[in-house]
Amino acid sequence: MGTQREIVIYPDERLSKVCAPVTEITDEIRELADDMLETMYKAPGVGLAAPQVGVHLQMVVYDPSEKDEERQPRVLINPEVTLTGEPVVSRQEGCLSVPFGYRADVERSSSIHLKAMGLDGVVFERDIEGFEAIIVQHETDHLKGILFIDRIGRLRRTLFDGKVKKWLKKKQQEEKHQAQQHS
C-alpha cells in the first residue's frame, strides 16, 4: 500500500480549483493512486479525489464495497460523467474535506455513464447506478472545484460557514496563544 497523505480541509482554497487532466500514466501517478487509497481507507472514507490531498490532477479513487465485503478499490483518471438517471436525494452525504463530520441531503442522479482511464492507460466506459453512481458524482465534483456543500440550500450553507468561521477563529487564537508560550 501507499503512504497516508494529509487531507485538505474546507475552507482551504485548493478545494475550489479546477484540476488539470493527467497526460501520462507515470510511476508518480501510480504512487499517487496508492497514497490516495491508503489515505481514503485510513480516514475512513469511500472515495477521495486528488485535490483533497493537494494535487490538482483529474484523478479519483473510491471503493463501493460494503463493510463486510472484500475491498474493491477503483482508480479513475480523467473521468467524464454523464447524468443518465432520475434525480434522487443522497441522504446525509459527507466528505473527508468538510469539517465536523458535517452531513446533508444532496440531489444527485440515480445513474451515470462513466468514461475514464485506468492505471493501465486504457480508456473504459461503464454505466453505474445507485450508491456507486453517487460516490462517483461526489468525487468527480471535486475535480471541478465543487464540494457537496456547494449543492445544499443557501440557509444551511450560511449556517455551516458561520460555524467554520468560529472554528477557524478559535484555532487561530489557540495557535497564537501557543506561539506566545514558546517565545
N, CA, C and O of each residue as an XYZ file, in Angstrom:
732
protein
N       0.833     -1.196      0.000
C       0.000      0.000      0.000
C       0.871      1.252      0.000
O       2.090      1.183      0.160
N       0.225      2.382     -0.181
C       0.927      3.653     -0.283
C       1.144      4.301      1.068
O       1.018      3.658      2.110
N       1.465      5.553      1.037
C       1.700      6.368      2.217
C       0.477      7.246      2.444
O      -0.087      7.809      1.506
N       0.080      7.352      3.710
C      -1.059      8.204      4.019
C      -0.662      9.667      3.840
O       0.397     10.095      4.298
N      -1.527     10.426      3.166
C      -1.291     11.854      2.953
C      -2.265     12.665      3.789
O      -3.294     12.162      4.241
N      -1.916     13.935      3.985
C      -2.792     14.825      4.736
C      -3.965     15.249      3.850
O      -3.787     15.581      2.678
N      -5.153     15.232      4.426
C      -6.361     15.632      3.695
C      -6.569     17.138      3.847
O      -6.537     17.672      4.956
N      -6.782     17.810      2.725
C      -7.038     19.249      2.698
C      -8.461     19.486      3.222
O      -9.407     18.826      2.794
N      -8.595     20.436      4.152
C      -9.883     20.680      4.810
C     -10.459     22.038      4.390
O      -9.741     23.035      4.318
N     -11.777     22.056      4.112
C     -12.521     23.278      3.811
C     -12.355     24.239      4.979
O     -12.410     23.791      6.124
N     -12.155     25.528      4.757
C     -12.338     26.300      3.534
C     -11.058     26.506      2.706
O     -10.961     27.501      1.988
N     -10.091     25.610      2.784
C      -8.853     25.744      2.013
C      -9.180     25.988      0.537
O      -9.941     25.235     -0.070
N      -8.603     27.039     -0.027
C      -8.924     27.439     -1.407
C      -8.496     26.399     -2.446
O      -8.996     26.412     -3.571
N      -7.592     25.512     -2.086
C      -7.174     24.467     -3.044
C      -8.343     23.568     -3.443
O      -8.323     22.952     -4.508
N      -9.360     23.496     -2.583
C     -10.522     22.654     -2.883
C     -11.441     23.265     -3.935
O     -12.312     22.577     -4.468
N     -11.259     24.541     -4.238
C     -12.144     25.189     -5.212
C     -11.490     25.345     -6.586
O     -12.043     25.997     -7.471
N     -10.321     24.748     -6.759
C      -9.620     24.848     -8.047
C     -10.042     23.729     -8.990
O     -10.314     22.607     -8.563
N     -10.091     24.052    -10.278
C     -10.379     23.061    -11.311
C      -9.076     22.308    -11.604
O      -8.008     22.913    -11.698
N      -9.176     21.004    -11.743
C      -7.991     20.159    -11.914
C      -7.619     19.961    -13.382
O      -8.472     19.987    -14.269
N      -6.339     19.766    -13.608
C      -5.811     19.518    -14.955
C      -5.892     18.025    -15.272
O      -5.820     17.191    -14.369
N      -6.041     17.688    -16.557
C      -6.047     16.273    -16.927
C      -4.672     15.633    -16.706
O      -3.638     16.300    -16.763
N      -4.691     14.347    -16.457
C      -3.456     13.565    -16.384
C      -3.056     13.278    -17.829
O      -3.856     12.753    -18.602
N      -1.832     13.617    -18.193
C      -1.408     13.465    -19.586
C      -0.659     12.159    -19.845
O      -0.553     11.711    -20.987
N      -0.141     11.552    -18.771
C       0.626     10.317    -18.946
C       0.568      9.508    -17.655
O       0.631     10.072    -16.563
N       0.447      8.189    -17.777
C       0.476      7.322    -16.602
C       1.938      7.047    -16.277
O       2.624      6.327    -17.002
N       2.407      7.634    -15.171
C       3.803      7.503    -14.761
C       3.867      6.771    -13.421
O       2.835      6.473    -12.819
N       5.076      6.486    -12.962
C       5.243      5.893    -11.633
C       4.705      6.834    -10.563
O       4.165      6.378     -9.555
N       4.849      8.162    -10.772
C       4.336      9.141     -9.805
C       2.806      9.077     -9.724
O       2.231      9.209     -8.644
N       2.160      8.875    -10.862
C       0.688      8.762    -10.880
C       0.258      7.483    -10.164
O      -0.703      7.501     -9.394
N       0.955      6.379    -10.408
C       0.632      5.120     -9.713
C       0.849      5.263     -8.205
O       0.058      4.761     -7.406
N       1.927      5.951     -7.826
C       2.213      6.176     -6.408
C       1.134      7.059     -5.778
O       0.690      6.806     -4.658
N       0.720      8.094     -6.508
C      -0.358      8.964     -6.024
C      -1.629      8.142     -5.798
O      -2.293      8.312     -4.776
N      -1.974      7.262     -6.727
C      -3.171      6.414     -6.579
C      -3.054      5.547     -5.324
O      -4.006      5.442     -4.551
N      -1.893      4.926     -5.119
C      -1.679      4.102     -3.916
C      -1.821      4.939     -2.644
O      -2.467      4.521     -1.683
N      -1.204      6.134     -2.651
C      -1.276      7.011     -1.480
C      -2.713      7.448     -1.211
O      -3.150      7.498     -0.061
N      -3.443      7.764     -2.282
C      -4.830      8.195     -2.117
C      -5.696      7.074     -1.553
O      -6.536      7.315     -0.686
N      -5.495      5.849     -2.040
C      -6.261      4.717     -1.499
C      -5.930      4.499     -0.025
O      -6.832      4.293      0.788
N      -4.664      4.541      0.320
C      -4.242      4.383      1.712
C      -4.899      5.458      2.584
O      -5.429      5.155      3.653
N      -4.863      6.702      2.129
C      -5.448      7.828      2.867
C      -6.952      7.635      3.028
O      -7.498      7.846      4.111
N      -7.625      7.227      1.936
C      -9.077      7.026      1.962
C      -9.453      5.932      2.967
O     -10.360      6.119      3.777
N      -8.760      4.798      2.914
C      -9.096      3.690      3.810
C      -8.820      4.044      5.273
O      -9.575      3.641      6.158
N      -7.744      4.795      5.533
C      -7.400      5.149      6.910
C      -8.360      6.184      7.488
O      -8.556      6.225      8.702
N      -8.968      7.030      6.634
C      -9.749      8.184      7.101
C     -10.901      7.834      8.068
O     -10.982      8.530      9.080
N     -11.760      6.891      7.897
C     -12.048      6.080      6.712
C     -13.113      6.751      5.841
O     -13.982      7.475      6.327
N     -13.011      6.484      4.543
C     -13.992      7.015      3.612
C     -14.221      6.041      2.475
O     -13.589      4.986      2.411
N     -15.140      6.402      1.567
C     -15.450      5.542      0.418
C     -14.906      6.117     -0.881
O     -14.932      5.451     -1.916
N     -14.406      7.371     -0.830
C     -13.864      7.990     -2.033
C     -12.953      9.144     -1.678
O     -13.048      9.725     -0.597
N     -12.061      9.470     -2.616
C     -11.135     10.576     -2.418
C     -10.689     11.070     -3.785
O     -10.376     10.275     -4.671
N     -10.663     12.384     -3.948
C     -10.211     12.995     -5.198
C      -8.843     13.637     -4.961
O      -8.541     14.071     -3.850
N      -8.024     13.695     -6.004
C      -6.660     14.213     -5.884
C      -6.580     15.595     -5.217
O      -5.683     15.806     -4.401
N      -7.483     16.550     -5.527
C      -7.350     17.848     -4.857
C      -7.520     17.764     -3.335
O      -7.092     18.668     -2.619
N      -8.130     16.705     -2.844
C      -8.286     16.534     -1.401
C      -6.965     16.200     -0.718
O      -6.865     16.276      0.506
N      -5.952     15.832     -1.500
C      -4.607     15.642     -0.951
C      -3.653     16.675     -1.555
O      -2.436     16.492     -1.539
N      -4.223     17.765     -2.089
C      -3.433     18.887     -2.567
C      -2.830     18.733     -3.948
O      -1.930     19.488     -4.317
N      -3.315     17.758     -4.727
C      -2.798     17.537     -6.082
C      -3.902     17.893     -7.076
O      -4.994     17.325     -7.025
N      -3.620     18.823     -7.973
C      -4.666     19.301     -8.877
C      -4.645     18.593    -10.222
O      -4.438     19.200    -11.272
N      -4.868     17.287    -10.150
C      -4.974     16.434    -11.331
C      -6.315     15.720    -11.301
O      -6.885     15.499    -10.232
N      -6.819     15.360    -12.481
C      -8.111     14.688    -12.589
C      -7.953     13.199    -12.274
O      -7.852     12.357    -13.166
N      -7.937     12.910    -10.982
C      -7.856     11.514    -10.537
C      -8.700     11.326     -9.284
O      -8.704     12.156     -8.375
N      -9.413     10.205     -9.270
C     -10.310      9.852     -8.182
C     -10.044      8.401     -7.809
O      -9.781      7.565     -8.674
N     -10.115      8.110     -6.515
C     -10.127      6.723     -6.065
C     -11.402      6.524     -5.244
O     -11.894      7.450     -4.600
N     -11.920      5.308     -5.283
C     -13.086      5.008     -4.449
C     -13.222      3.505     -4.286
O     -12.563      2.725     -4.973
N     -14.086      3.118     -3.366
C     -14.342      1.702     -3.117
C     -15.822      1.543     -2.786
O     -16.265      1.950     -1.712
N     -16.596      0.947     -3.710
C     -18.040      0.811     -3.487
C     -18.433     -0.404     -2.642
O     -19.623     -0.657     -2.452
N     -17.449     -1.165     -2.131
C     -17.769     -2.398     -1.398
C     -18.476     -2.097     -0.083
O     -18.292     -1.037      0.516
N     -19.280     -3.047      0.343
C     -19.944     -2.952      1.641
C     -18.923     -3.294      2.717
O     -17.873     -3.868      2.425
N     -19.232     -2.940      3.969
C     -18.272     -3.132      5.064
C     -17.753     -4.568      5.182
O     -16.565     -4.766      5.439
N     -18.604     -5.561      5.002
C     -18.201     -6.950      5.207
C     -17.600     -7.595      3.958
O     -17.096     -8.716      4.019
N     -17.653     -6.889      2.829
C     -17.136     -7.441      1.579
C     -15.635     -7.206      1.455
O     -15.056     -6.392      2.174
N     -15.024     -7.930      0.536
C     -13.629     -7.685      0.206
C     -13.528     -6.311     -0.456
O     -14.437     -5.884     -1.168
N     -12.423     -5.635     -0.214
C     -12.223     -4.309     -0.808
C     -12.249     -4.378     -2.334
O     -11.774     -5.339     -2.940
N     -12.820     -3.326     -2.939
C     -12.891     -3.214     -4.402
C     -12.364     -1.844     -4.829
O     -13.124     -1.029     -5.352
N     -11.057     -1.578     -4.611
C     -10.532     -0.249     -4.941
C     -10.640      0.053     -6.433
O     -10.387     -0.808     -7.277
N     -11.022      1.299     -6.741
C     -11.138      1.741     -8.123
C     -10.349      3.035     -8.287
O     -10.323      3.875     -7.388
N      -9.707      3.187     -9.444
C      -8.979      4.415     -9.764
C      -9.525      4.934    -11.088
O      -9.588      4.201    -12.075
N      -9.920      6.207    -11.102
C     -10.431      6.847    -12.308
C      -9.517      8.008    -12.662
O      -9.275      8.896    -11.844
N      -9.017      7.993    -13.880
C      -8.175      9.073    -14.367
C      -8.930      9.794    -15.479
O      -9.483      9.165    -16.381
N      -8.945     11.127    -15.400
C      -9.669     11.975    -16.356
C     -11.120     11.516    -16.554
O     -11.574     11.358    -17.687
N     -11.850     11.302    -15.439
C     -13.224     10.810    -15.583
C     -14.165     11.841    -16.196
O     -14.080     13.038    -15.922
N     -15.065     11.331    -17.038
C     -16.139     12.148    -17.613
C     -17.450     11.477    -17.225
O     -17.658     10.293    -17.492
N     -18.322     12.241    -16.597
C     -19.586     11.699    -16.106
C     -20.744     12.346    -16.855
O     -20.818     13.567    -16.990
N     -21.651     11.492    -17.339
C     -22.899     11.954    -17.943
C     -24.029     11.464    -17.050
O     -24.135     10.268    -16.777
N     -24.875     12.387    -16.594
C     -26.005     12.013    -15.747
C     -27.070     11.365    -16.621
O     -27.496     11.952    -17.615
N     -27.501     10.166    -16.261
C     -28.453      9.428    -17.092
C     -29.734      9.057    -16.362
O     -30.679      8.574    -16.985
N     -29.781      9.275    -15.055
C     -30.931      8.803    -14.289
C     -31.830      9.909    -13.802
O     -31.657     11.086    -14.120
N     -32.793      9.484    -13.018
C     -33.730     10.404    -12.382
C     -33.046     11.049    -11.174
O     -32.143     10.456    -10.583
N     -33.469     12.252    -10.809
C     -32.911     12.864     -9.603
C     -33.275     12.043     -8.359
O     -34.412     11.598     -8.208
N     -32.304     11.855     -7.486
C     -32.528     11.183     -6.205
C     -31.836     12.018     -5.138
O     -30.968     12.837     -5.440
N     -32.230     11.801     -3.890
C     -31.582     12.505     -2.796
C     -30.567     11.567     -2.159
O     -30.903     10.488     -1.673
N     -29.325     12.009     -2.177
C     -28.257     11.298     -1.473
C     -28.391     11.713     -0.013
O     -28.092     12.850      0.352
N     -28.838     10.788      0.806
C     -29.134     11.099      2.207
C     -27.854     11.222      3.031
O     -26.990     10.346      3.010
N     -27.764     12.316      3.742
C     -26.673     12.538      4.695
C     -25.291     12.325      4.074
O     -24.449     11.616      4.625
N     -25.078     12.952      2.922
C     -23.788     12.889      2.247
C     -22.766     13.643      3.093
O     -23.078     14.675      3.687
N     -21.548     13.121      3.142
C     -20.469     13.756      3.883
C     -19.227     13.811      3.023
O     -19.244     13.375      1.872
N     -18.146     14.344      3.575
C     -16.909     14.495      2.811
C     -15.734     14.544      3.773
O     -15.805     15.184      4.822
N     -14.652     13.865      3.410
C     -13.457     13.863      4.249
C     -12.824     15.248      4.351
O     -12.065     15.499      5.287
N     -13.113     16.149      3.418
C     -12.551     17.507      3.435
C     -13.453     18.523      4.117
O     -13.080     19.689      4.248
N     -14.634     18.100      4.554
C     -15.573     19.019      5.204
C     -15.540     18.746      6.708
O     -15.817     17.629      7.146
N     -15.197     19.784      7.509
C     -15.009     19.565      8.949
C     -16.290     19.230      9.710
O     -17.403     19.395      9.209
N     -16.091     18.758     10.922
C     -17.133     18.444     11.909
C     -17.973     17.231     11.536
O     -19.021     17.005     12.141
N     -17.539     16.443     10.552
C     -18.366     15.315     10.124
C     -19.710     15.787      9.599
O     -20.700     15.056      9.651
N     -19.740     17.033      9.086
C     -20.987     17.629      8.603
C     -21.592     16.788      7.483
O     -20.883     16.330      6.587
N     -22.905     16.591      7.544
C     -23.618     15.820      6.537
C     -24.874     16.567      6.117
O     -25.459     17.317      6.899
N     -25.280     16.351      4.863
C     -26.502     16.994      4.359
C     -27.068     16.161      3.214
O     -26.357     15.383      2.577
N     -28.358     16.342      2.970
C     -29.001     15.694      1.830
C     -28.645     16.478      0.570
O     -28.727     17.706      0.550
N     -28.247     15.753     -0.487
C     -27.810     16.374     -1.737
C     -28.542     15.701     -2.890
O     -28.679     14.478     -2.915
N     -29.016     16.508     -3.851
C     -29.654     15.916     -5.025
C     -28.589     15.421     -5.992
O     -27.670     16.157     -6.349
N     -28.720     14.174     -6.412
C     -27.797     13.540     -7.352
C     -28.620     12.814     -8.410
O     -29.848     12.776     -8.332
N     -27.941     12.238     -9.399
C     -28.603     11.414    -10.404
C     -28.540      9.950     -9.953
O     -27.536      9.510     -9.393
N     -29.615      9.206    -10.201
C     -29.666      7.803     -9.772
C     -28.718      6.919    -10.582
O     -28.333      5.841    -10.130
N     -28.343      7.372    -11.777
C     -27.404      6.597    -12.594
C     -26.567      7.539    -13.454
O     -26.956      8.674    -13.732
N     -25.408      7.032    -13.864
C     -24.479      7.825    -14.675
C     -23.853      6.943    -15.750
O     -23.857      5.716    -15.661
N     -23.322      7.604    -16.758
C     -22.447      6.938    -17.725
C     -21.058      7.491    -17.447
O     -20.858      8.706    -17.444
N     -20.108      6.609    -17.217
C     -18.743      6.999    -16.869
C     -17.799      6.622    -17.998
O     -17.844      5.510    -18.524
N     -16.948      7.563    -18.356
C     -15.840      7.302    -19.271
C     -14.588      7.759    -18.538
O     -14.513      8.903    -18.090
N     -13.610      6.876    -18.415
C     -12.390      7.214    -17.679
C     -11.252      6.328    -18.145
O     -11.447      5.387    -18.914
N     -10.073      6.644    -17.670
C      -8.898      5.830    -17.951
C      -8.493      5.142    -16.660
O      -8.612      5.713    -15.577
N      -8.016      3.920    -16.780
C      -7.486      3.201    -15.630
C      -5.984      3.417    -15.532
O      -5.385      4.069    -16.387
N      -5.376      2.864    -14.479
C      -3.928      2.991    -14.303
C      -3.140      2.282    -15.395
O      -1.941      2.511    -15.550
N      -3.817      1.416    -16.155
C      -3.157      0.726    -17.269
C      -3.131      1.586    -18.533
O      -2.580      1.177    -19.555
N      -3.735      2.791    -18.460
C      -3.746      3.692    -19.605
C      -4.861      3.419    -20.589
O      -4.967      4.090    -21.616
N      -5.704      2.427    -20.280
C      -6.799      2.054    -21.173
C      -8.065      2.822    -20.781
O      -8.453      2.847    -19.613
N      -8.700      3.446    -21.775
C      -9.955      4.168    -21.547
C     -11.094      3.146    -21.540
O     -11.143      2.250    -22.383
N     -12.000      3.292    -20.584
C     -13.146      2.385    -20.495
C     -14.408      3.199    -20.266
O     -14.351      4.362    -19.866
N     -15.549      2.569    -20.527
C     -16.847      3.188    -20.281
C     -17.719      2.203    -19.521
O     -17.674      0.995    -19.755
N     -18.521      2.749    -18.597
C     -19.427      1.928    -17.784
C     -20.672      2.714    -17.448
O     -20.631      3.937    -17.313
N     -21.780      2.008    -17.315
C     -22.995      2.580    -16.763
C     -23.039      2.159    -15.297
O     -22.858      0.983    -14.979
N     -23.279      3.114    -14.412
C     -23.248      2.860    -12.972
C     -24.528      3.422    -12.361
O     -25.035      4.456    -12.796
N     -25.040      2.727    -11.348
C     -26.236      3.235    -10.668
C     -26.112      3.089     -9.165
O     -25.189      2.456     -8.652
N     -27.068      3.694     -8.473
C     -27.147      3.571     -7.019
C     -26.015      4.274     -6.283
O     -25.525      5.322     -6.701
N     -25.616      3.655     -5.165
C     -24.616      4.238     -4.272
C     -23.298      4.524     -5.007
O     -22.685      5.570     -4.795
N     -22.867      3.603     -5.860
C     -21.612      3.805     -6.590
C     -21.702      5.035     -7.501
O     -20.734      5.786     -7.619
N     -22.851      5.245     -8.141
C     -23.038      6.422     -9.000
C     -22.939      7.707     -8.180
O     -22.385      8.704     -8.642
N     -23.477      7.678     -6.966
C     -23.420      8.851     -6.090
C     -21.976      9.141     -5.681
O     -21.547     10.295     -5.681
N     -21.231      8.095     -5.335
C     -19.815      8.281     -4.974
C     -19.067      8.944     -6.127
O     -18.349      9.924     -5.924
N     -19.235      8.410     -7.336
C     -18.504      8.934     -8.494
C     -18.894     10.394     -8.770
O     -18.031     11.211     -9.090
N     -20.179     10.725     -8.649
C     -20.605     12.119     -8.844
C     -19.949     13.036     -7.807
O     -19.457     14.112     -8.144
N     -19.946     12.599     -6.541
C     -19.356     13.389     -5.462
C     -17.868     13.631     -5.725
O     -17.386     14.760     -5.640
N     -17.150     12.551     -6.046
C     -15.697     12.672     -6.225
C     -15.328     13.453     -7.481
O     -14.378     14.236     -7.460
N     -16.064     13.254     -8.573
C     -15.730     13.994     -9.795
C     -16.097     15.472     -9.660
O     -15.512     16.310    -10.346
N     -17.051     15.808     -8.795
C     -17.319     17.218     -8.493
C     -16.052     17.899     -7.966
O     -15.763     19.041     -8.323
N     -15.300     17.193     -7.115
C     -14.066     17.758     -6.559
C     -13.115     18.216     -7.663
O     -12.411     19.214     -7.504
N     -13.092     17.489     -8.781
C     -12.175     17.814     -9.873
C     -12.552     19.128    -10.554
O     -11.743     19.733    -11.258
N     -13.811     19.562    -10.329
C     -14.294     20.837    -10.889
C     -14.304     21.932     -9.824
O     -14.809     23.031    -10.055
N     -13.741     21.621     -8.656
C     -13.717     22.601     -7.572
C     -15.038     22.735     -6.843
O     -15.305     23.770     -6.233
N     -15.871     21.701     -6.897
C     -17.205     21.727     -6.272
C     -17.235     20.757     -5.090
O     -16.851     19.594     -5.218
N     -17.694     21.249     -3.946
C     -17.909     20.402     -2.771
C     -19.402     20.146     -2.613
O     -20.222     20.896     -3.143
N     -19.756     19.094     -1.889
C     -21.183     18.804     -1.720
C     -21.896     19.956     -1.025
O     -23.090     20.159     -1.245
N     -21.193     20.711     -0.197
C     -21.835     21.837      0.482
C     -22.166     22.964     -0.493
O     -22.945     23.860     -0.169
N     -21.572     22.921     -1.689
C     -21.951     23.888     -2.733
C     -23.313     23.538     -3.326
O     -23.897     24.341     -4.054
N     -23.819     22.346     -3.020
C     -25.078     21.863     -3.591
C     -26.227     21.861     -2.581
O     -27.308     21.348     -2.872
N     -25.999     22.432     -1.398
C     -27.075     22.473     -0.400
C     -27.720     23.851     -0.405
O     -27.199     24.782     -1.020
N     -28.828     23.980      0.264
C     -29.561     25.249      0.305
C     -28.738     26.378      0.901
O     -27.830     26.147      1.700
N     -29.064     27.598      0.504
C     -28.291     28.760      0.931
C     -28.317     28.965      2.445
O     -27.294     29.318      3.032
N     -29.454     28.752      3.081
C     -29.547     28.943      4.521
C     -28.649     27.944      5.254
O     -27.885     28.321      6.143
N     -28.748     26.677      4.876
C     -27.906     25.662      5.520
C     -26.427     25.972      5.303
O     -25.611     25.791      6.207
N     -26.086     26.436      4.111
C     -24.694     26.757      3.795
C     -24.212     27.936      4.630
O     -23.090     27.919      5.138
N     -25.043     28.952      4.775
C     -24.678     30.128      5.573
C     -24.439     29.728      7.029
O     -23.474     30.178      7.646
N     -25.313     28.890      7.574
C     -25.156     28.426      8.957
C     -23.870     27.619      9.110
O     -23.134     27.788     10.083
N     -23.607     26.746      8.149
C     -22.392     25.934      8.194
C     -21.150     26.814      8.112
O     -20.215     26.637      8.893
N     -21.129     27.765      7.171
C     -19.970     28.649      7.019
C     -19.733     29.477      8.287
O     -18.586     29.759      8.634
N     -20.808     29.866      8.978
C     -20.665     30.584     10.242
C     -19.956     29.726     11.278
O     -19.096     30.211     12.012
N     -20.318     28.455     11.335
C     -19.690     27.512     12.257
C     -18.203     27.348     11.925
O     -17.364     27.292     12.824
N     -17.885     27.273     10.640
C     -16.492     27.126     10.200
C     -15.679     28.363     10.576
O     -14.544     28.243     11.036
N     -16.254     29.551     10.381
C     -15.552     30.795     10.725
C     -15.225     30.845     12.220
O     -14.120     31.234     12.600
N     -16.177     30.456     13.063
C     -15.933     30.434     14.516
C     -14.811     29.452     14.845
O     -13.930     29.754     15.651
N     -14.848     28.278     14.217
C     -13.835     27.244     14.437
C     -12.455     27.750     14.034
O     -11.483     27.546     14.761
N     -12.361     28.417     12.867
C     -11.077     28.937     12.390
C     -10.546     30.033     13.315
O      -9.347     30.092     13.589
N     -11.436     30.892     13.792
C     -11.030     31.975     14.687
C     -10.482     31.385     15.991
O      -9.456     31.834     16.500
N     -11.171     30.386     16.517
C     -10.734     29.732     17.750
C      -9.383     29.044     17.531
O      -8.500     29.109     18.386
N      -9.236     28.391     16.385
C      -7.986     27.698     16.052
C      -6.818     28.697     15.958
O      -5.723     28.426     16.450
N      -7.064     29.847     15.323
C      -6.028     30.877     15.199
C      -5.641     31.439     16.565
O      -4.466     31.695     16.829
N      -6.638     31.629     17.431
C      -6.352     32.137     18.773
C      -5.517     31.131     19.558
O      -4.596     31.513     20.280
N      -5.842     29.828     19.415
C      -5.070     28.787     20.107
C      -3.633     28.739     19.598
O      -2.697     28.588     20.383
N      -3.458     28.868     18.270
C      -2.113     28.858     17.692
C      -1.314     30.070     18.156
O      -0.124     29.958     18.450
N      -1.964     31.224     18.222
C      -1.305     32.452     18.674
C      -0.890     32.301     20.132
O       0.215     32.687     20.513
N      -1.780     31.740     20.945
C      -1.508     31.522     22.367
C      -0.318     30.571     22.542
O       0.552     30.810     23.379
N      -0.284     29.491     21.750
C       0.822     28.523     21.835
C       2.137     29.172     21.413
O       3.177     28.923     22.023
N       2.094     30.001     20.374
C       3.307     30.676     19.909
C       3.851     31.621     20.973
O       5.064     31.741     21.141
N       2.940     32.299     21.701
C       3.371     33.206     22.758
C       4.004     32.445     23.912
O       4.943     32.932     24.542
N       3.492     31.251     24.190
C       4.038     30.444     25.279
C       5.433     29.926     24.958
O       6.249     29.729     25.858
N       5.706     29.705     23.669
C       7.001     29.144     23.260
C       8.056     30.211     23.011
O       9.215     29.891     22.745
N       7.656     31.492     23.097
C       8.659     32.539     22.824
C       9.178     33.160     24.095
O      10.024     34.053     24.046
